[in-house]
Amino acid sequence: MGCFVLLNGAGYLAKAYILDCCGLLSGFNVEIAGLGTIYLQIWRQSVSTYKLVHSSQYTFSTADALTVHYLPIDDADQPTILENDMLGWYTSGTDMVPYDNGAGAVNQNYRVDAGSASGPTPFNSGSLLSGRSYAINFVTAVNSAPFFTNGGTKVSFLDTKTVSLGITLYQMSFTDDNKDDTALTVEMTNAADTTFISDLRRKLCNRFNAHPLLQK
C-alpha cells in the first residue's frame, strides 16, 4: 500500500464492504502507516443514520508499529454482527491507514465524514471516495450454540400428586457463551409432534395399571 492522505478527525465507512451473513467479530487486519489512536469499527444502517455496533480502540506510538497487524478481540468481548453491517474506522488525528488506488476488483467505495468514536453518525456530509482499497478488513467467527445448564436431570412425580394443565413440572435453564445472544427462547422443534406427551401419558398409564390400589 503506497498512498496516504493526511486528514484530521476523519471517519471512514466502507459502504461496499458489507457482511453477507452473520457471526461474531473476532478481530481486524490493518496496516498502520501513521502513529496515533485509531478506532476500528462496525456500523449498522438504521433508516437515515448509522448505529455503532462495535468500536475497538488501539494506540500506536512507536515507529516499529508502522506495519501490518492482526488485532484479535477477546472471546468474551466478541460482538454478534449481522448481514449488511459495515466496516469503518475513525481517528481524531491524522489518517493512519494507507490505501491502493490501482485498478482491480479490490476497489471499494468509502464515505469520509466527521466520523465518531461512539456514534451514531449519518455519514452523509463528507466525500465519497471510489476506486480505492484501504489496508484493513475484519475477521469473523461462527457463533457458538446455546446450551442447557440443567439438562440430564431426573425428575420424579408421585402418582398421588394432582397435575393440572398449565402447571410447570420442571424449569429448564439455558445460556449462550456469546455476549450479545441474549434473546433466547425454548420451543419444541416440531409443535405438532406429540411423541413426548404421548410417551408421558403411556408411562403414567402403565404405572396406574401396575398399582393394585389404583385399579378399578
Residue frames relative to the residue before (quaternion, step in Angstrom):
aa qw qx qy qz dx dy dz
M 1.0000 0.0000 0.0000 0.0000 0.00 0.00 0.00
G 0.0941 -0.8623 0.4972 0.0205 3.57 -0.59 1.09
C 0.6811 0.4989 -0.2975 0.4458 3.62 1.12 -0.48
F 0.0123 0.7972 -0.5998 0.0677 3.52 -1.05 0.81
V 0.1324 -0.7973 0.5874 0.0415 3.56 -0.82 1.04
L 0.2922 -0.7636 0.5511 0.1668 3.58 -0.89 0.89
L 0.1369 0.7626 -0.6123 0.1574 3.54 -0.32 1.35
N 0.3223 -0.7446 0.5533 0.1886 3.56 -1.09 0.70
G 0.8572 0.0898 -0.0745 0.5016 3.57 -0.99 0.89
A 0.3585 0.7617 -0.4696 0.2659 3.59 0.96 0.81
G 0.1514 -0.7545 0.6313 0.0964 3.52 -1.14 0.76
Y 0.1788 -0.7953 0.5749 0.0709 3.57 -0.90 0.93
L 0.0671 -0.7615 0.6438 0.0346 3.54 -1.11 0.80
A 0.2649 -0.7689 0.5649 0.1397 3.57 -0.62 1.16
K 0.1871 -0.8531 0.4777 0.0948 3.57 0.24 1.30
A 0.7104 0.4086 -0.2659 0.5077 3.61 1.16 -0.41
Y 0.6239 0.4975 -0.3401 0.4976 3.58 1.28 -0.11
I 0.1944 0.8028 -0.5312 0.1886 3.56 0.25 1.28
L 0.5302 -0.6238 0.4776 0.3187 3.53 -1.20 0.58
D 0.2820 -0.7943 0.5174 0.1480 3.59 -0.79 0.99
C 0.7633 0.1873 -0.1642 0.5961 3.57 1.26 0.14
C 0.5073 -0.6269 0.4802 0.3449 3.58 -1.02 -0.69
G 0.2068 0.7691 -0.5848 0.1539 3.56 -1.24 0.36
L 0.6107 -0.5150 0.4316 0.4190 3.53 -1.20 -0.63
L 0.3825 -0.6713 0.5785 0.2615 3.55 -1.16 0.62
S 0.1067 -0.8424 0.5274 0.0279 3.58 -0.41 1.22
G 0.8084 -0.1953 0.1152 0.5432 3.63 1.17 -0.21
F 0.3723 -0.6976 0.5669 0.2311 3.53 -1.40 -0.08
N 0.2044 -0.6934 0.6687 0.1739 3.52 -1.32 0.52
V 0.1514 0.7986 -0.5663 0.1365 3.59 -0.74 0.98
E 0.2861 -0.7057 0.6164 0.2004 3.52 -1.19 0.64
I 0.2069 -0.7746 0.5896 0.0976 3.55 -0.86 1.00
A 0.0601 -0.8231 0.5646 -0.0138 3.56 -0.67 1.16
G 0.7640 0.2140 -0.1647 0.5860 3.57 1.27 0.11
L 0.4733 -0.6931 0.4699 0.2736 3.57 -1.02 0.77
G 0.4448 0.6706 -0.5135 0.2981 3.53 -1.16 0.65
T 0.5663 -0.5660 0.4666 0.3758 3.55 -1.28 -0.44
I 0.0583 -0.7981 0.5996 -0.0134 3.54 -0.90 1.00
Y 0.2367 -0.7389 0.6161 0.1358 3.54 -1.18 0.72
L 0.1661 -0.7739 0.6068 0.0719 3.57 -0.62 1.16
Q 0.0695 -0.8743 0.4732 -0.0833 3.51 -0.51 1.27
I 0.2017 -0.7038 0.6594 0.1710 3.51 -1.44 0.25
W 0.1237 -0.8053 0.5794 0.0230 3.56 -0.81 1.10
R 0.1502 -0.7715 0.6132 0.0789 3.57 -1.21 0.62
Q 0.4094 -0.7284 0.4929 0.2426 3.55 -0.73 1.06
S 0.0062 -0.7758 0.6299 -0.0367 3.53 -1.03 0.93
V 0.7931 -0.2141 0.0637 0.5667 3.56 -0.07 1.39
S 0.8355 -0.1865 0.1450 0.4961 3.61 -0.54 -1.12
T 0.7263 0.3553 -0.2427 0.5361 3.59 1.22 0.14
Y 0.4008 -0.6887 0.5462 0.2584 3.55 -1.33 -0.01
K 0.2812 -0.7576 0.5732 0.1354 3.52 -0.92 1.03
L 0.3933 -0.7129 0.5325 0.2315 3.55 -0.94 0.91
V 0.2366 -0.7951 0.5495 0.0998 3.57 -0.55 1.22
H 0.7963 -0.0670 0.0909 0.5943 3.55 0.97 -0.87
S 0.0213 0.7752 -0.6312 0.0139 3.55 -1.18 0.68
S 0.0856 -0.7819 0.6171 0.0203 3.57 -0.75 1.11
Q 0.2498 -0.7870 0.5526 0.1133 3.57 -0.77 1.06
Y 0.0122 0.7826 -0.6210 0.0415 3.56 -0.95 0.98
T 0.1530 -0.7776 0.6053 0.0746 3.55 -1.06 0.83
F 0.0827 -0.7751 0.6264 0.0055 3.55 -0.91 1.04
S 0.0342 -0.8671 0.4937 -0.0576 3.54 -0.42 1.25
T 0.7403 0.3553 -0.2267 0.5238 3.62 1.21 -0.13
A 0.6611 -0.5596 0.3376 0.3685 3.55 -1.17 0.63
D 0.6410 0.5374 -0.3435 0.4270 3.61 1.04 -0.62
A 0.5809 0.5766 -0.3737 0.4364 3.59 1.29 -0.08
L 0.5561 0.6101 -0.3909 0.4071 3.58 1.27 -0.18
T 0.4849 0.6106 -0.4530 0.4323 3.53 0.35 1.32
V 0.6405 -0.4961 0.4038 0.4249 3.59 -1.30 -0.22
H 0.0973 -0.8070 0.5824 0.0122 3.57 -0.92 0.94
Y 0.1810 -0.6806 0.6856 0.1841 3.50 -1.32 0.52
L 0.0999 -0.8160 0.5694 -0.0038 3.55 -0.62 1.17
P 0.1644 -0.8275 0.5309 0.0798 3.61 -0.07 1.26
I 0.3217 -0.6956 0.6058 0.2137 3.52 -1.32 0.45
D 0.5372 -0.6347 0.4447 0.3329 3.59 -0.85 0.93
D 0.6231 -0.5830 0.3720 0.3654 3.58 -1.01 0.84
A 0.6942 0.4956 -0.2814 0.4396 3.57 0.89 -0.93
D 0.7280 0.4231 -0.2307 0.4877 3.61 1.21 -0.45
Q 0.4571 0.7058 -0.4481 0.3036 3.61 1.23 -0.03
P 0.2823 -0.7802 0.5322 0.1684 3.61 -0.63 1.08
T 0.4746 -0.6191 0.5360 0.3228 3.53 -1.27 0.41
I 0.0914 -0.7890 0.6065 0.0361 3.58 -0.84 0.98
L 0.3205 -0.7881 0.5145 0.1074 3.52 -1.09 0.84
E 0.6943 -0.4434 0.3627 0.4356 3.53 -1.34 0.23
N 0.8206 0.2159 -0.2222 0.4803 3.56 -1.05 0.98
D 0.4114 0.6586 -0.5093 0.3710 3.63 1.19 0.25
M 0.2668 -0.7982 0.5323 0.0918 3.57 -1.10 0.77
L 0.4747 -0.6516 0.5256 0.2718 3.52 -1.23 0.64
G 0.1116 0.7838 -0.6076 0.0627 3.55 -1.10 0.71
W 0.0584 -0.7839 0.6133 0.0771 3.56 -1.29 0.08
Y 0.1511 -0.7928 0.5897 0.0318 3.53 -1.23 0.57
T 0.0200 -0.7615 0.6476 0.0179 3.54 -1.14 0.77
S 0.3982 -0.7131 0.5217 0.2464 3.57 -0.96 0.86
G 0.7004 0.3975 -0.2569 0.5342 3.56 1.25 -0.41
T 0.7871 -0.2688 0.2199 0.5098 3.56 -1.03 -0.79
D 0.6909 -0.4799 0.3470 0.4146 3.55 -1.31 0.38
M 0.1896 -0.8007 0.5622 0.0832 3.54 -1.13 0.71
V 0.7121 0.4214 -0.2407 0.5073 3.62 1.22 -0.38
P 0.3051 -0.7664 0.5350 0.1824 3.63 -0.67 1.03
Y 0.2039 -0.7775 0.5816 0.1250 3.57 -1.30 0.23
D 0.3170 -0.6921 0.6126 0.2129 3.52 -1.38 0.27
N 0.1387 -0.8098 0.5648 0.0771 3.60 -0.84 0.90
G 0.3417 0.7449 -0.5015 0.2772 3.56 1.13 0.60
A 0.6277 -0.5391 0.4044 0.3896 3.55 -1.29 0.29
G 0.4641 0.6828 -0.4896 0.2804 3.55 -1.16 0.52
A 0.6696 -0.5328 0.3569 0.3747 3.54 -1.30 0.33
V 0.5715 0.6176 -0.3827 0.3815 3.60 1.22 -0.28
N 0.5207 0.6694 -0.4141 0.3306 3.58 1.21 -0.34
Q 0.0677 -0.7917 0.6071 -0.0030 3.56 -1.01 0.90
N 0.4339 -0.6537 0.5425 0.3003 3.53 -1.35 0.13
Y 0.0944 -0.8011 0.5910 0.0063 3.55 -0.94 0.92
R 0.2509 -0.7363 0.6089 0.1553 3.54 -0.99 0.84
V 0.1269 -0.7839 0.6060 0.0466 3.57 -0.76 1.07
D 0.0811 0.7957 -0.5860 0.1300 3.54 -0.64 1.17
A 0.7403 -0.3632 0.2881 0.4869 3.55 -1.27 -0.24
G 0.2676 -0.8018 0.4978 0.1943 3.57 1.13 -0.61
S 0.1414 -0.7785 0.6059 0.0827 3.51 -1.33 -0.04
A 0.4054 -0.6933 0.5385 0.2551 3.54 -1.15 0.65
S 0.7932 0.2906 -0.1365 0.5175 3.57 1.21 -0.42
G 0.3553 -0.7681 0.4717 0.2476 3.62 1.24 -0.32
P 0.6203 -0.0971 -0.7482 -0.2145 1.47 -2.50 0.36
T 0.1519 -0.7714 0.6074 0.1142 3.57 -1.31 0.05
P 0.4791 -0.6964 0.4453 0.2951 3.63 -0.98 0.68
F 0.1815 -0.8042 0.5395 0.1709 3.60 1.14 -0.54
N 0.5273 0.6578 -0.3998 0.3599 3.60 0.86 0.89
S 0.6790 0.5054 -0.2953 0.4431 3.58 1.21 -0.01
G 0.6324 0.5595 -0.3346 0.4184 3.58 1.23 -0.16
S 0.6842 -0.4622 0.3715 0.4246 3.53 -1.32 -0.32
L 0.2974 -0.7102 0.6044 0.2045 3.54 -1.26 0.54
L 0.1603 -0.8012 0.5743 0.0509 3.55 -0.52 1.23
S 0.0766 -0.8063 0.5862 0.0193 3.59 -0.80 0.96
G 0.7916 0.3270 -0.2284 0.4629 3.55 -1.27 0.36
R 0.5743 0.5657 -0.3952 0.4405 3.56 1.06 0.73
S 0.1012 -0.7569 0.6388 0.0938 3.53 -1.28 0.40
Y 0.1941 -0.8018 0.5583 0.0881 3.55 -0.31 1.26
A 0.5151 -0.6696 0.4584 0.2760 3.56 -1.14 0.75
I 0.5542 0.5695 -0.4129 0.4451 3.54 0.56 1.20
N 0.1571 0.7520 -0.6373 0.0604 3.57 -1.16 0.63
F 0.3724 -0.7107 0.5360 0.2624 3.55 -1.26 0.10
V 0.3362 -0.7321 0.5686 0.1664 3.54 -1.27 0.55
T 0.1897 -0.7998 0.5630 0.0865 3.57 -0.92 0.92
A 0.1688 -0.7458 0.6337 0.1172 3.52 -1.35 0.31
V 0.5626 -0.6081 0.4465 0.3381 3.56 -1.26 0.40
N 0.5093 -0.6343 0.4883 0.3158 3.57 -1.02 0.82
S 0.4111 -0.6696 0.5509 0.2813 3.55 -1.13 0.61
A 0.5130 -0.6525 0.4647 0.3083 3.56 -1.13 0.61
P 0.4896 -0.6260 0.5002 0.3439 3.62 -1.06 0.60
F 0.1084 -0.8056 0.5809 0.0417 3.55 -1.17 0.49
F 0.5148 -0.6204 0.4980 0.3196 3.53 -1.28 0.52
T 0.3054 -0.7668 0.5407 0.1623 3.55 -1.02 0.83
N 0.7734 0.2680 -0.1699 0.5488 3.61 1.20 -0.20
G 0.2946 0.7620 -0.5189 0.2515 3.56 1.04 0.76
G 0.7405 0.4201 -0.2931 0.4350 3.55 -1.28 0.17
T 0.4971 0.6558 -0.4231 0.3792 3.54 1.25 0.39
K 0.3195 -0.7387 0.5624 0.1893 3.59 -0.94 0.89
V 0.0799 -0.7966 0.5993 0.0007 3.55 -0.79 1.09
S 0.1347 -0.8031 0.5786 0.0458 3.59 -0.80 1.01
F 0.1097 -0.7767 0.6187 0.0445 3.56 -1.13 0.77
L 0.4592 -0.6949 0.4863 0.2640 3.56 -0.90 0.94
D 0.5580 -0.6087 0.4471 0.3439 3.56 -1.12 0.69
T 0.6767 0.5121 -0.2891 0.4429 3.56 1.13 -0.62
K 0.5457 0.6259 -0.4008 0.3870 3.56 1.24 -0.19
T 0.3533 -0.7294 0.5474 0.2086 3.55 -0.87 0.96
V 0.0725 -0.8002 0.5953 -0.0038 3.56 -0.71 1.14
S 0.0973 -0.8016 0.5893 0.0246 3.57 -0.70 1.08
L 0.6530 -0.5075 0.3842 0.4104 3.55 -1.26 0.36
G 0.7860 0.3268 -0.2522 0.4601 3.54 -1.06 0.83
I 0.5430 0.6141 -0.4139 0.3959 3.59 1.21 -0.12
T 0.4045 -0.7047 0.5315 0.2393 3.58 -1.06 0.76
L 0.2379 -0.7872 0.5570 0.1161 3.56 -0.67 1.13
Y 0.7891 -0.0974 0.0960 0.5988 3.57 1.03 -0.76
Q 0.2702 -0.7754 0.5543 0.1360 3.58 -0.85 0.98
M 0.2634 -0.7685 0.5656 0.1419 3.55 -0.60 1.16
S 0.1897 -0.7612 0.6112 0.1048 3.57 -1.10 0.79
F 0.0035 -0.8087 0.5865 -0.0448 3.55 -0.97 0.82
T 0.0706 -0.7891 0.6098 0.0242 3.55 -1.26 0.41
D 0.2322 -0.7427 0.6107 0.1467 3.54 -1.37 0.04
D 0.4572 -0.7105 0.4664 0.2620 3.58 -0.87 0.93
N 0.6229 0.5288 -0.3467 0.4607 3.61 1.19 -0.39
K 0.4810 -0.7443 0.3864 0.2557 3.55 -0.54 1.22
D 0.7200 0.4446 -0.2590 0.4657 3.61 1.05 -0.64
D 0.5969 0.5566 -0.3708 0.4431 3.60 1.23 -0.19
T 0.1647 0.8283 -0.5099 0.1640 3.54 0.43 1.27
A 0.6603 0.4931 -0.3130 0.4721 3.60 1.16 -0.46
L 0.1728 0.8049 -0.5390 0.1781 3.56 0.44 1.26
T 0.0589 -0.7789 0.6238 0.0267 3.55 -1.06 0.79
V 0.2803 -0.7382 0.5906 0.1665 3.54 -1.24 0.54
E 0.1393 0.7855 -0.5930 0.1093 3.56 -0.84 0.92
M 0.5953 -0.5369 0.4433 0.4011 3.55 -1.27 0.35
T 0.4982 -0.6707 0.4559 0.3068 3.58 -0.90 0.86
N 0.7719 0.0826 -0.0601 0.6275 3.55 1.21 -0.49
A 0.2948 -0.8056 0.4876 0.1620 3.56 -0.09 1.31
A 0.6592 0.5181 -0.3104 0.4479 3.59 1.15 -0.55
D 0.5888 0.5759 -0.3618 0.4368 3.56 1.28 -0.28
T 0.1161 -0.8235 0.5544 0.0322 3.61 -0.45 1.21
T 0.2506 0.8048 -0.5094 0.1730 3.60 1.20 0.39
F 0.6636 0.5091 -0.3101 0.4520 3.55 0.89 -0.94
I 0.6787 0.4850 -0.2915 0.4682 3.59 0.88 -0.96
S 0.6638 0.5076 -0.3064 0.4559 3.57 0.94 -0.90
D 0.6479 0.5182 -0.3184 0.4586 3.57 1.00 -0.82
L 0.6382 0.5203 -0.3222 0.4671 3.57 1.04 -0.78
R 0.6527 0.5057 -0.3139 0.4687 3.57 0.97 -0.85
R 0.6382 0.5340 -0.3304 0.4455 3.59 0.97 -0.85
K 0.6727 0.4982 -0.3041 0.4548 3.57 0.90 -0.90
L 0.6536 0.5016 -0.3163 0.4703 3.58 1.01 -0.79
C 0.6445 0.5243 -0.3150 0.4589 3.55 1.05 -0.83
N 0.6507 0.5138 -0.3149 0.4620 3.57 0.96 -0.87
R 0.6516 0.5063 -0.3151 0.4689 3.55 1.02 -0.83
F 0.6270 0.5388 -0.3289 0.4565 3.59 1.04 -0.77
N 0.7004 0.4793 -0.2687 0.4554 3.57 0.85 -0.99
A 0.6815 0.4878 -0.2873 0.4637 3.58 1.12 -0.62
H 0.6281 0.5297 -0.3363 0.4602 3.59 1.25 -0.26
P 0.3929 -0.7608 0.4606 0.2338 3.68 -0.42 1.15
L 0.6841 0.4943 -0.2999 0.4447 3.60 1.01 -0.66
L 0.6924 0.4673 -0.2736 0.4767 3.57 1.27 -0.39
Q 0.5625 0.6054 -0.3900 0.4062 3.58 1.25 -0.17
K 0.4499 -0.6759 0.5146 0.2757 3.56 -1.11 0.73
